[in-house]
Amino acid sequence: MTPTDPGPPPDSPASERRARLHRLLGTPDLAWLVDRARRRMELGRDLDSSITNNTPSESERAAAARLLGRPLRPARSISIPLSTVDRILRESGASPDGLAAAVVELTGPVTVRRETEAALERAWQDAFAPLKAAVLTRPDLEPWYQDLRTRGLVTRLSSGTPITAAPMLADLARVLSMLPAEEESLSAFAARVLADAHALDGDRPLSTLALSAARALTGGGPGSGAQSLRETWAAVGLLKDDLSSQVLALGLPGDPRTPTGRALAALHAAGQPAVLTLRQLARDAPEALPPGTRVFICENPAVVAAAADRFGKDCPPLVCVGGQPSAAAVKLLRLLAQGGATLLYHGDFDWGGLRIAAGLRARIVWQPWRFDTAAYRAALKEHPNTTHLPPPPTAPTAPWDPDLPAAMTREARRVEEELVLADLLSDLRQASDAPAETR
C-alpha cells in the first residue's frame, strides 16, 4: 500500500483483520520478535525455530503472554516458538498466510540477503569481465589481477558500485592490451586508446589502476613521487616528457653527423661516461656499431664508474639500465641491436634483479653475461658470506635460464653486481683487448 492509498474502509473485513494483526503482533512490546523474524527472513532461513529474549521487560513478558494466550513460566528470559506464532496468526485470521506475511505487512518487503549478495557478485563479475579477458593473455599479471579483485581498490575508486566501476575497468583492459607502448607520450597514448588525452592524468582513478598494472608488468616497486611515477610510466613506454628519461653509457664511439654524435665522440675520446636523454636518441640516433659488436649491459652505475676508471676510452660499449630500464635505455638498446650489435646482460642475483631482467628480455633480445645458474653458483663459491635472500613474493621467472629461480630459492642468498665487479671488469678487459672486428 502506498502512502496515498487510503486503504480499506474502516469497517471492512480487511480493516478488521489488520487491526487484529496490530493488536496481536504490532505492538512496541513485540517489536523485538518481529525484528528477529525479519532478520531470519533476510538471511533466507525458515521461521520454524524458537527465538529468545534474554532481558525482557515486564511489558514485553506480558505482551508475549497475551500473544501465546497463556502465562509464561517464571524465568529471566522468554523463548517463543515461531511456529506457534505462525499458527496463532493463521487461526485467528490476523494473517491467514502466516508469520512471514505478517512481518512483510508490518515492516515492508523483505529482500533475502543471499540473493542480493549473489546479484551484486554477478554484477561485479560482469564489470571485471573485460579486464579478466585481457589478463588471460598476460599470465604475469594474474597475481596483480587477483589482488585487485580482492583488495577493494576498485571499490574505493568507483564509489563502491559495479555500475560505476564497469566503464573504468573496460578502459583499464584497453590500456593493458596496448602495453608496453613504443615510446609514446602519455597524453597521446590516452587519446589514441581511450579517446581522452587526460584519461591517465594523475587525478583520474584510472591512472591509479593503470600505474599499479605497469608496476606489475615491470616489477617496479611502489612509489608516489614525481620521479617514481615518470619511471613507472616510462618502463612501459609511456612518457611524461622526453627529457627526464635518461640512460648512462660508456664506450659509444659517437659520430660527426649530429650534435649528440659529436658529444658522444668527445666523451668517448676522454674516456668519460655519457648521459643520453630520450629526446637526443629520438632526434640524433647514434651511428650503428660494426655488426656483431658486443654491447655489455649492467644494472648498476657502479659498474660504469669502475669501468671508466679502469679502461677509459678503451672500454667496450657498456650501457647501464640503472635498475628498472627507462624508455631512453630501451630506445638505445633497440637502436644498437637494430644496427647488428649483440647485447649481453648482467644484473643483481635477487628477485628484483630477475624481474628487471625478465622485463627487459620481453622487450629486447639479449644473452646472459655471467647471469645464469652456473655464474650464480660460481659467485656463491667465491663469496660464501653473501647476504640472505628471502623467499620470493611471487613466482619468479628467468626465460634465459629457467633453472636459475629454483637455484636462487634453494641457496637463499643474493649476489649483488658490485660483489662480482672484478669478474665483470675482467670480461670488459678481454673485450677491449680483442681485435676491433671481433669485439
N, C-alpha and C positions, 0 to 999 in steps of 0.2 A: 504494500500500500504506500503510495507516495504521500508527501506531506500535504498535498492539496486534495487528496482523496477523502471525502467526508466519512467514508466507512459505511457500515450497515446502519439502518435506522436503529435508534436506541432500544426499541422493544423487540427487535428481530431475534430469531434463534441464534444467528451468528454473533450478535452483540452479547446475548446472554452467555454464550459459550466462552467468548473472550473474557468477559468479566469473571466467569468461574475460573478460567485459567490464571488470571492475575491474582485472584484470591488464594488459589492453591499454591502457585509456584512463583508468582511475580512480585512477591513482597521483598522489601530490602533484607529481611532476615533470612531469606533463602537465596540471596544473590550468590553466595559462595557455592551453593550446589549447582546453580545454573552455569556459573563460570567454569567450574570443574568439568561439567558435562560438555560445555562448548570446547574446552581445550582438548578433550579426548576426541571430539569430532574433528577438530582441526588437524590432529595427528593421525586421523584415519583409523581410530580404534573403535571397537564396538562399545555400546553402552550396556554392558552386561556384568560389570563388576561393582563392588561397593566403593564408596568414597567416604573419607573420614575428615572430620573437623576436629583437630586435636585441642583447640582452645575456644570452644563455642561460648558465646554469651548466653545469659539466661533467656533472652528473647529469641535467639537462634535455636536453643533447645526447645522452647515452646512451639516455634514455627514448625520445626521438624516433627514434633509430636502431632500437631494438628494435621500435617500432610499425611503422615502414616496412619492416623486415626487410632493411635494407641499411645500410652505413656512410655517414655524411654527409661531404660534401666539406669540406675544411678551410676554414673561413670564420669571421668574427667572429659573424655572425648565422646563424640557421637559418630556412628557409622551407618550409612544409608545405602541399601542395595538399589542401584539404578534400575534394575529390572522391576523392582517393586514400584518405584515411581512411575515407570513406563506403564505398568498395569493400572495403577490408580488413575492416571490421566486418560487412558483409553476407556476404562469402565465408567468414569464419571462424566465422560463426554466433553471434558475440558479441552482435550486434544485427542480426537479419535485416531490420529495417526501416530500417537505415542510421544515419547520424550524428545526425540530428535526434532520432530516437527514443532514441538513446543519451544525448544531452545531457539530455533530459527524465528518463530513468531515473536518471541520476547526480545531477542538481541540482534536480529538481522541475519542475512545469508552467511553461511559458513563455507569458507574455502579450505579444502584439505591441503595442508602444507606440503605433503609429499608430492601432490600433483603440481602445486605451484613451483616447488623447487625443481621438479623434473622438467617442467616447461621452461624455467629460467635456464637450467643447464643446457637444454636443447638450443635455446636462443644463443647462449654463449658459444656452443659448438658451431653453430651456423656462422656466427661472427668471426670465429677463428679459422673457419674452413679455408679461405684463400691463403692465409699465412701457413697453415699446416701443409697445404699442397705445395707451396713454394719451398718449404723446408724439406720435403720428401726428396728433392733433388740436391739437397745440401746436407748430407749426414753430419757434417761437422757442426751444424747449427742445432742439432737435435737437443743437446743439453740446454742450450740457451732458450730454445722454444719451450721446453718443459718447465724451466724456471719462470719464464714469462707467463706461462699458463697458470701457474700455481701461486706466484708471489704476490699478486694483487696490484702490480704496477699499472696494468691496463685499466683496471677498475678505477684506480685513483685518477688516472689521466683522462678518463672518459665520463666522468660524473657518475660512474657506477652502473651504467646500463648497457646491455649489449646493443641496443638500438643506436646509441651514440658512438659506441666503440667500433661497430662494423665498418663504417667508411674509413676510419683511421687504420684499421688492421688490413683492409684491402689495399690502401695506399702503401702500407709497410711491405706487403707482399710484392707490390710492383717495384718498390725500391730494391728489395733483396734480389729480385730476378735480374737486376741490371748491375749488380755489384760483383767484382770490383769494376770501376769505370776506367776509362783511358785518359787520365789526367784532364779532367773536365772541371770547370768551376762549379761550385755547389749550387749556385743560383741557376746556372744554365742547365744543370742536370735536373733540378727540381722542375724547371719549366718544361723540359723535354719529356720527363717521365710522368709528372703529376699535373702538368698544365698550370702550375702556380710557382713562380720563381721564388716565393717566400715560404713555400711549404716546409722547408727544412731549416728555417731560421731558428735561432736558439730559443725563442719564446714560444715555439709551437710544440705541443705534446708529441707530434710525430717525430720531431727531431730527437727527443729523448729516447724513443724506442729505436730509431734508426742508428743512433750512436751506440746503443747497447749491442745491436746486431753487428755493427762494424768492429767493436771490440772483440766480440766472439769470433768473428771471421779471421781476425789478425792476431788474436792472442794478446791484445793490449790490455793494460790494467785500468782500473777506474781512475777518473780524474775529471776535474771540472774547470781547471784554469784554461785561459785562452790558448796557451801553447799546447796543452794536452788535447784540447778539442781540435785544434788545427792538425796535430799529428794523427789523431784518430781518423779524421776525415781523409787526410792525405794518404793514409795507409790503404784505403780502399779506392784511391784515385780521385777523390773529390777535394777540390782546393778552395780554401777561403781566399787565398791570393797566391801569386806565383813567385813571391819574394821570400816568404817565410819558410818555404820548403827548400831545404839545402842538403848537400851531400859533401862529404870530405873525401878527397882523393890525393894520391901521391904517385908520381911517375908517369903521368899522362904527358906525352910529348908536346901537345899543342900544335898549332899551325899558323901560318901568316894570313889566313883568309879572313878572319873575323877578329873583332876586339877580344872576345873571350878566348879564341885560339891563341892570340898573341900573349894574353895574360898568362895562359897555361904554359906557353913555351918559356916565358920569363921565369915563372915559378919553378918549372922543371929544371932549367939551367942552374937555378940557385939551390936546388935540392929541397925546396920547401913545399909543404902540402898546399893544396888549393881547396877553397870552399866555393862550390858552384851552386847557384840558385836554379830553380826550375825555369825561371824566366830566361836565364842565359842558355840553358840547354835546349829550350824550345826555339830560341831565336838564332843561336850560334852553335849548332850541333858540332861536336868535335870531329875532327877528321878520323876516318876509320884507321884502326891499327892493322898491321900486316896480318893476313889470315892465319889463324892458329895461335896468335899471341895469347899467352896465358895471363889472365887478369885475376888477381887474388882478391878475395872479398873477406873482410873481417867484421866482427860485430862491435868491437870496442876501439875508441880513438887511441888508447894507449899503444896499440899495435902500430898505428900510423906514426905516432910520435917517436917510438923506438926505431922504426924503420928509417925515418928521416934522419935521425941522429946517426944511425949506423951506416946507411948507404947513400944518403943524399941524392944527387942526380942519377946515381946508378941503380936506384931502386926500381924493380919492375913495376908495372901498373898495379896499384893497390887501391881499393875502394872500401871505405868504411860505412856500413849502414847505420851505425850509431844506435843500436837497439832496433826498435821497430822501423823497418825501412820507410823512408819518406818517399813522396812522389818523385822528388828530384833523384833519389838513389835508384829507384826503379827505372826512371827515364834514362839515366846514364848507363845503367847496366844493359838495358834493352838496345840502346844505340851501339854499345860496344859489341854485343852479341850479334846484332844485325850486320855489323861490319866483318864478322868472321872470327871474333875473339872467342877463346874458351874460358868459361867462368869457373873458378874454383872457390868454394865457400868454407869458412870456418866460423864457429860460434862457441858460445858457452855450453858446456855439458850440464845443463839444468833444464827444468821444464819450460821456463821462459825461453831459453835458447832454442829448444826444439820447436816451440810454437812459432818463433820468429823465422827459423829456417824453413819450416813447412809452409808458412805463409808466403815466403819469397819463392819457394820452389813451385808453388801453384801459379806463379806469375812469370817466372823466368827459369829456364833450364840451366842448372849448374851441377858441377861434380863436387863431391866432398873433398875438402882439403884438411886432412887429419881430423875428419869429423865423421867417424864411423865407429863400429863396435871395437875393432882392433885398436884404433887410436885411443879410444876411451880406456880400454884395459891397460894399454901401454902407459898412459898418463897416470893411472892409479898405481901401477907398479913403481913408477919413477917417483911419485909423490904420494906416499902412503898416508899422510896426515891431512888429507883434504877434508873440507867441511862436510857436515851431514846434509843429505838431500832428502827432504820429507817426501812422503808418498804424493803422487801427482793428484791435483784436484779433479782432473778429468783424464780420460784415457788418452795418453799422448800417442802421436804417430810420427814416423820418420820415413817417408816414402823412399828416400835414397838408401836406407838401410833398416828394414823392418825389425831386425833383431836388436837395434840399439835401445829402444824404450825398455824392453824387458831386461837388458843388461844393466841399465841405469837403475831400474826398480830393485833388482836383486842387490846390487852393490850399495845403493842408497848413499852415494857420495857425489858431490858436484865437483866439476873441474872448470874453473873459470879460465878465460882465454889468457889472462896475464900469467897464469901459472905455467903455461906451456909456451911462453913467449920465446924462449931460446930456440925451441924446435921450429916455430914459425919463422923466426929470423934466419934460421939455417936454410929453410926452404927458399926464402927470398934471396939469400946469398947465392945458392945454386942457380936460381933462375937468372940472377943478374950476371953470373959468370958464363952462362950458356951463350953460344953464338946467337946473334940477333935473329937469324932466321928460324931458330928453334925455341925461342923464348915463349 
